[in-house]
Amino acid sequence: MSRTQKKYTVKELIDLFPPDLGTRAIGEHFGVRRSTIGKWRTNPNMTISEYAADRYAISLGLHPAELWSTWIDDGIDK
């Protein structure tokens, strides 16, 4: 049985940072390039994998369910 990978928007991540905070600072926090943060800001509906979402939430000291309201249901949805 193959499991479909869930996708989550980056809006929830970007919204946590002040709009005037530089892309370098945010990128360093998540371990991604400045250009990635620029893309996220330009298209906040861009999606990331459930694994990336988990990693980024944890880097903020949060559980992914605190950012994405469907996280728990997605985990039990088979």
matplotlib code that plots the C-alpha trace (Angstrom):
import matplotlib.pyplot as plt

x = [0.0, 1.5, 1.0, 0.4, 2.7, 0.9, 1.7, 1.5, 1.7, 4.6, 2.3, 2.1, 5.9, 6.4, 3.6, 5.6, 8.3, 8.1, 7.8, 10.8, 13.1, 15.6, 15.5, 19.0, 18.0, 15.0, 16.9, 19.6, 17.0, 15.5, 18.7, 17.5, 18.8, 17.7, 16.1, 13.9, 12.5, 12.0, 9.9, 8.0, 7.2, 6.2, 4.0, 2.9, 0.6, 3.6, 3.6, 6.3, 6.3, 5.1, 8.7, 10.0, 7.0, 7.8, 11.5, 10.7, 8.1, 10.5, 13.2, 10.8, 10.2, 6.7, 4.7, 3.5, -0.1, 0.4, 1.0, -1.2, -4.6, -5.0, -1.8, -3.3, -6.1, -3.8, -1.6, -4.5, -6.1, -5.2]
y = [0.0, 3.3, 6.4, 9.7, 12.4, 15.4, 18.9, 22.1, 25.7, 27.9, 30.8, 29.5, 29.7, 33.1, 34.7, 34.0, 36.5, 40.3, 41.4, 43.6, 40.7, 39.9, 36.8, 35.9, 35.7, 33.6, 31.4, 30.7, 29.8, 27.1, 26.1, 27.2, 29.8, 33.4, 32.8, 30.1, 32.6, 35.1, 32.5, 31.7, 35.4, 35.8, 32.7, 31.9, 29.2, 27.2, 23.8, 21.8, 18.1, 16.9, 16.0, 19.5, 21.0, 18.9, 19.9, 23.6, 23.5, 21.8, 24.4, 27.0, 25.0, 24.1, 21.0, 21.0, 20.8, 24.3, 25.6, 23.4, 22.7, 19.5, 17.9, 15.4, 14.4, 14.0, 11.7, 9.3, 9.6, 6.5]
z = [0.0, -1.1, 1.0, -0.6, 0.6, 2.1, 1.1, 3.2, 2.3, 3.3, 4.3, 7.8, 8.1, 6.4, 8.4, 11.6, 10.6, 10.3, 6.7, 7.0, 8.3, 5.6, 3.5, 4.6, 8.3, 7.6, 5.2, 7.7, 10.3, 8.0, 6.3, 2.9, 0.4, 0.4, -3.0, -1.5, 1.0, -1.8, -3.6, -0.5, 0.0, -3.6, -3.6, 0.0, -1.4, -2.6, -0.9, 0.8, 1.7, 5.1, 5.9, 5.2, 7.1, 10.1, 10.0, 9.7, 12.4, 14.8, 14.0, 15.3, 18.5, 17.4, 16.5, 12.9, 14.1, 15.7, 12.2, 9.9, 11.4, 9.3, 10.4, 12.9, 10.7, 7.7, 9.8, 10.5, 7.1, 5.2]

ax = plt.figure().add_subplot(projection="3d")
ax.plot(x, y, z, "-o")
ax.set_aspect("equal")
plt.show()
